[in-house]
Amino acid sequence: MSASPRQSPSKSPGGKRRLSSTTESRILSLDRLKGLLRQEDAYGIESTYIPDEYPDQVVEEYATWRYTMVDWFQKIMGTFQYQNETIEVTMSILDRYVAAKPELMKQSKAYKLAALTSLYVAAKMHEQCCLTPHHVNDLSTDIHSIERIEQEELEILKAIGWRVNPPTTTAFCRELFSIIPTDLIRKEEIVGIFKMQMNHMMNEEIFVTEKASMIVLAALYNAITSVHKAEKMPKYLELRLFSALGLSKSEDAKESISKLRELLLTVSLARNEQDEEEENQDDAVRDGVEESAPKEETIECSSPRTTVSTIA
C-alpha cells in the first residue's frame, strides 16, 4: 500500500511559508496584550487618591454613590442596547475625574452630573448609538442645562488628559482567551463565572486603584478552579497567563493575586446573597399582590424610570 503524499506547508502567494491561522491569531493577541499593558500605566489611579483628611463618613457616602451609579448604569444598558464594557469605560473616566477633583466626593449633585456626563463621553466613543446632552438632561431630571452638561464634558476631558480608551477587564479577557487552548478548558462556564465577578467588582470602590490585568488574572483563577473543581490552576495555564501579562511568578505577585481572589470571592458572595434576598422580597410582594387582587382585574407593572434620583 503506497503512502499518502505528504502535504506541504501552506504558502503565501509569494511562495513563502505561512503560519497557521491559530498561531497568527495568538501572536496578534499577544501584541494586543502588550499594548493594553502599556496603557495601564497611563490610566492608573494612585492608591492615595482619597485625601487623608476626609473622614470615614465622607468616604463611605462616596462609595455608596458610586455603587448606586454603577447599579443604575447596569440596569439601563438594555434600554440603550449598550455593551457592558461601556460601563467599565464610563467608570474609568469618572474615577479618574474624581481622582483629579476629589471635592466631588463631598458634592452629591456634582458627582451625579459627572457620572452622567462620563456615560455620555463613553457612549460617544464606544457605541454606535450615542447619547446627546438632551438625553443626559432628561436622565438627570432636568437638573442641569444643556450648556452645563457640555461644559462638564470639556472639564472631564481636560482633567483626564483626553484619555477615553482605557484597557478594560473585558479587553484583557478577550485576548487572554485567544492564547489559551480552549479545547482543554470549559470556556463557556468559565466566561460565565468571570463575567459575574466583573459585574460585581465594578460596583466596589475598593477595586478602583487595582490594575485591570491583575483583576482579570485573579478572576480567571477563581473561575477556572471553580469550574474544574481544583485547588490550583493547571501549571501550563498559569505559566501562559503570567507570561502573557509580563508577570514574574514572584511571591509578591502571587500574594497580590491571592488577595484580589479573596476580595472578588467575598464581593461576589455578598452580592449573590443580596440579590437572593431582594428576589425573595419581590416574590413575597408579587404573591401578596396576587392574593389581594380581584380575579377579574389585570395588574400591569409600569416599566422602571430611566432617570436616576437615588443620590440625594
N, C-alpha and C positions, 0 to 999 in steps of 0.2 A: 504494500500500500504506500503510495507516494505521499510524502509530507506536504502539508498545505503551504503555499507560498508565504514567506514572511512579509508582513505588512511593514512598509517603510514609514518612518515618522512623517507626520503631516508637514507640509512645506508651504511657505508663503508664495505668492506669485513670483517673487524674485528668485525662488529656488532655495531659500534659507530655511533651516528647520524652525518650527514654531512650537511654543509651549502649549500645553493643553489649556482649554478654556477654564478649567478648575484652578490650575496653577496661576494663570493670568489674573483670575478673579481674586485669589488670595494675595497676590503681590500688590494689586491695586488697593485692597482693603488695608494692608499693612502701611502703604503710603498714606492713605487717608487717616489712619490712626495716628501716624506721626504728626500730621497736620493738626488733628484735634488736640493732641498733647501739647503742641506748641501754643495753641490758642488758650489753653487753660491758664497759663501764666498771665496772659493779658486780661482775662476775665475773672481772675480770682478776687476774693474778698478777704481782707485781713481778719484774723480772729479777734482783733481788738476794735472792730467797727462799732460796737456798742460802747459809748463813753462810760468810763468807770464811775463817774459821779451820778449816773442815772440810777435811781432807786429801783429795787426789785419790782415794785408795783408798776412802774412805767414800762419796764422790760416785759413783764407778764401781760400787760394790756396790749402792747405792740405785738407780741407773739399771738395773742388772741385775734387781733385784727387781721394779721397775716393769714392765720389758719382759716378765718372766715372768708377772706377773699379767694383763697385757693379753692375752698369748698364750693363757693359760688361759681367760680370760673368753670370748675368741672361739671357743674350742673347745666350751664348754658352752652357748653361746647356743642351739644347736639342741635341746639336751636340754630346756631350759625354754621353747623356742619364743619367745625374746625377740628384739626388734629390735636391729640393730647399733647404732642410735642410743643404746640404753640403756647400751652400753659407754662411749660418749662422756660421757654424763651421770655414770656411775659414776666415770670418771677425773677429771672436772671436780670432783666432790665430794671425791675422795681427794686430788687435787693441791692443792686449796685448804686442805684439812685439814693436809696436810704443810707447806704454806707457813706456816700458823698455829702448827704444832707441829713444827719441824724436827728435834727429837730423834728422831722416828720414823725418820729416815734411818739411824740407828745401831742400831735395835732391830727385828730381823727378825720376831719373833713379834708384836710390837705393830703393825708395818706390815701383816702379813698379816691381823690382826684388823680393822684399819682398812679394808683393801681389801674384805674380805668384807662388812663392815657397810655400806660405801659402795654395794656392789651391792644389798644388801638395801634401802637407802633409795631408790636409783634405781628399782628394780623396783616398790616400793610406790607411787611417784609416777607412773610412766610405763608400767606394764604392767598388763594385766587380771588376770593370774595372779601374785600376789605371793609372794615368799619369806616365810618365817617365821623367827623366831630359832632354831627347831628345825632348819630347813634349813641355816642358817649354822653351827650347831653340828655338823651332820653333815659339811658341806663342810670344816670346819676339823679334821676327825678328832677331834672331842670335846675339843679342847684348851681351849676356852673354854666357860664355863657360859652358860645362857640369860640369867641375870641380868647377867653381864658384857657380853654382846652388846647387851642393851637399854641398859645404861649407856653403852656405846660409841656407840650411836646418838645418844643425847642429847648426848654430848660433841661429836660431829661436827657436829650441827645447830647447837649454840651457837657453835662455832668458826667456822663458815662463815656465820653470821648467818641461818640458816634458808633460805638461797638454794639451791633444789634444781631450778630450771628454767633451766639455762644455755643460752645461744644456741649451738647445735651447728653443726658444718660441714654436717650433713645438712639442718638447717632453712634455712641460708643457701642451699644449693644448690637446695633445693625452690622457694624463692621466686625465685631468680635465673632459673631455667629458665622461670618463668611470664612473665617480661618479655622473654625472648629469642625472636625469631621462629624457632621450631624448624623451620619448613619450609625454612630456609636452612642448617641445620647437621644433621649426622648424630648425632642426640641419643643413641640407644642406645649407640653406640660411645663417645661422649664420656662418658656416665654410667659406663660400664664402667671406663674408664681413671681417671676421677675417683675412683670407689669403691676401686679398687686402691690409689691413692695415700693415701686416707684410712685404709684398713686398716693400711697400713704405717706411716703417720705416728703413729697412736695409741700405738704401742709406744715411741716415742722421746722421752726426757726433754727433748731439745733444743727441742721444739715447745711445751713447757708454757706458756711465757710469751708465746707469739705469739697474736694475735687470730684467732679463727675466721674472720672475714670476710677477712682477708689471706691465710690459708692456702687458703681456698676460691678466691679470685681467682687465686692462683698455680697451684693445681691445675687450674683451668679453662683457664688459659693453656696449661699443658702438654698437657692433654687435647685441646683444640681444635686447637692447632698440630700435634699428633701425628696426629690423625685426618685433618686436611685437608692434611697434609704441607706445612706453610707455616712460614716462619721467624718470622712475626709473626701476631698475632691480627688479623682484619679490623677496620678502623678503626671501623665502625659498632658492632661488638660491644664493642670496647674502651671507646668513649665511653659506651655504655649501661651497662656494668658499673661503670665508675668513677663515673658519675653516681648509679646506684642505691645504691652503697655510700658515697656522700658523700665521695669522694676527689677531690682535685685531681690533675691529671697533672703533678705536680711531679717534679723529678729525685729527691728523697728518696723519694717514693712508688714511683717506678719502680725505684729501687735496692733498696728493701726487698722488693718483689715478685720482682725478679730473683734476690736471694739465697735467698728462700724456694723459688723454682722449682728452683734448683740443689740445694738441700737435699732437696727432695721427690724429685727425679730420682735423686740419689745413694742415698738411703734405699731407694727402690723397686728400683733396680738391685741393691743389695746383698742385699735381701730375696729378690728373684727368684732370684739365684744360690744363696742359702742353701736356698730351697725346692727348687730343681732338684737340688742336691747331696743333700738329705735324701730326695728322691723316688728318686734313683738308688740310694742306700743301701738304701731299703725294697725296691726291685726286686731288688737283689742278695740281700737276706735272703730274700725270697719264693722266688727261684729256687733258693737253697740248700736251703730247706725242702722244695720240691717234688722236688728231686733226691734228697734223703736220705729222704724219707717213703716207707713201703711203699705199693705201688699200691692195696692194698685198704683202706687207712685214710683217713679224712677228718679233716683237721686243722681244728678250729674255733677261731677267734680270739675271745677274750672281749672284750666292749666295754670301752673305757677307763674307769678310775675317774673319778668326778666330784669327788674330793677333791683339794685342792692341797697338795702336800708338797714341792715343789721349792725353796721358800725355807727355808733352814735355820732 
